[in-house]
Amino acid sequence: MLDHGVARRPARWWTWLTAITALLVALVCGVILYSFIPPTVSFPIFALAAWGLLILGAFWLTFALVGWFKYRAFRWTLVAPVLVLVTIGLVALSVPSTFAFTVSKRALSTAADQCGETFEDQTIGLYRVWMTERVDGGCLFYMDGGLIDPVGLAHMPDGVPYLGDPRHEGDIGYREFNGDWYRFVVAF
């Protein structure tokens, strides 16, 4: 006779599938953190990763319910949601973007001092820059990110013409980022 008060050891298939789900959630959370490295979120990458996370969430819920009710296995099922909560916290605190800028600031400053117009992909620090442009008072680094409008970082030692959203097509809108560095978006 089975004693329903005693938890059974989880089946091997359940343990493997729960571990694989947690590893996939960790991978997708890593992609989400990566999408927040640019000064403006890389929306297509984020959107795909978020959909992947929703699909994995459905698998996790199925495995979690089986684990909770059949095996009373709570610890393994907490790994995936903890990873998601940590990712949300890191993104909310702007950790990926701040970390990338801190690591890249010296290389960006050097590139800004030698700013010239280029249309070739290059890596500056942790950023992929697809174009640089000298403008009055500084240098624009066009980076991956945004959705349709070109975005990036601007080094403007004397300040920007104005802070705010672009006012018309082709206009550049600036937002404060770090000291004399600004995030920018060009209205498409």
N, C-alpha and C positions, 0 to 999 in steps of 0.2 A: 504494500500500500504506500502511495506517495504522500509525503508530508508537504503540503502546499506552503507552509511557513518557512521552509528552507530553500534558499536560492540555489538553482542548479548552475553548474559551471557553463558559461556561454559556449555554444557550438563553435567549432573551428571556422565554419563558413561565415558565421556572424562576425566573429572577431576580425577575420580578414577583410570582409566587406566594409566594416566600420573603420578599420585602419586605412583602407584604400580611400574611402570617402574623406576621411580627415586629411590625408595627404593631398588629395585633389583640392579640397577646400584651402589648404595652406598654399598650394600653387596659385589658385585663383586670387586669393588675398594678396599674394606677392605681385600678381599682375595689376591688381587694383592700386597697390602702393606705387608701383612703377608708373601708372597712368597719372599719378599726382606729383611726379617729379618736376615736370615743366611748371613754369609760373602759372599757367592756366591749364586746367585738367585736359588731358588728351581724351576727348569725349568718345570717339569711336572705340578706343581700347577699353575705356571704363565701361561703356554700355555693353560690349560683348562680355566682359568679365562679370558684370552684374547679372546678366542673363544666365551665365554659367553658374554663378553662385545660387541663383534661384532654383535652377534645375538640381544642383547638388543638395540644396536645402530640402527638396522633396524626397530625395533618396535618404538623406540623413534622418528626416522625420520618420520614414518607414522603418529604418534600422533601429532608431531610438525607441520607437514604440514596441518593437519586438524585444529589444534588449531590456526595456523597463518591465514589461509585463511577463515575458517568458523567463528571463534570466535574472531579473532584478540587477542588471548591470548598468549602473548610473555613471561611473567614472569615465568609461570609454566614450559614452555618448556626449559628454561635456566638452570634449576636445574641439570639435568643429565650431560650436557656438562661441567658445572662448576665443578661438582664432578670429572669428568674425568681429567680436566685440573689441578685441585689441586693434584690429585693422580700422574699425570705425573711429576708435579713440585716436590712433595715430594720424588719420586723415583729418579729423576734427581739430587737432592741435597743429596742423600743417607741418608735421614732422618730415614727410618725404621731401617737400619743396624746400624747407629750411635746411635740411641736411644736404640736399643737392647743391643749394646755393653756397653754403658754408664750404663745402669741399671744392666747389668750382670758382669761387670768387677771385682767387689769385689769377687763374688762367683767363677768366673773363676780363679782369682789369688789364692784363697784358694785351689781350686781343683788342680791347677798347682803345688803348694807347696807340695801337698801330692800325686803327680802323680804316678800312678801305672797302669799296663796294665789291662783294664777291657773290657769285651765284652757285657756288659749289657746296655740297654737303661737307661738313666738318664736325668734329667732336671737340667741344671746348669744355673741359672738366667733365661733368656727367651729362652735359646737354648735347643734343644733336641740333646743330645750327645749320639751316639750309640756305640762309642768305644773311649777309651783313650789309649795312648801309650807313654811310656817314651822313649825318643831318646837322643842321645848325645847333651847336652846343653839345654834340655828343655822337653816340653810335647806337644803332639799332641792331639787335641780334634776333632774327626771325627763327622761331623754334617750333617744333611739333607741339600741338595743343589746340585747344579751341575746337570749334566745329566747322564753320565755314570761313570766318574771318581770320586773316593772318594775325598771329600773336607772337609775343616774345618778351625779351628784356631790353630795356634801354638804359645806357649809362649816360646820364646827363648831369655833369658836375655843377653846372650853373642853374639847374632846375629845368622844369618842363614849361612849355607855353601855357598849359592849363591842366588841371586835374579833372577827370570825369570821362564820360562816354564820348565816343566820336559823335560829332554833330551832323555830319553828312557823309555821303559816299566818298571814300578816299581819305577821309580825315583820320587822324590818329588820336585815340583817347589814352590817357595815362592814369595809372594808379600807383600810389606809393608802394614800394616793396622793401627796400633796405638801404637807408642812407641816400646816396645819389643814384641808386638803381631804382628803376620803375618798371612795372609791368605795362605792356601796351597792347592795344588791339587796333587794327586798321579796319574801318568799315568797308565791307566788300560791296 
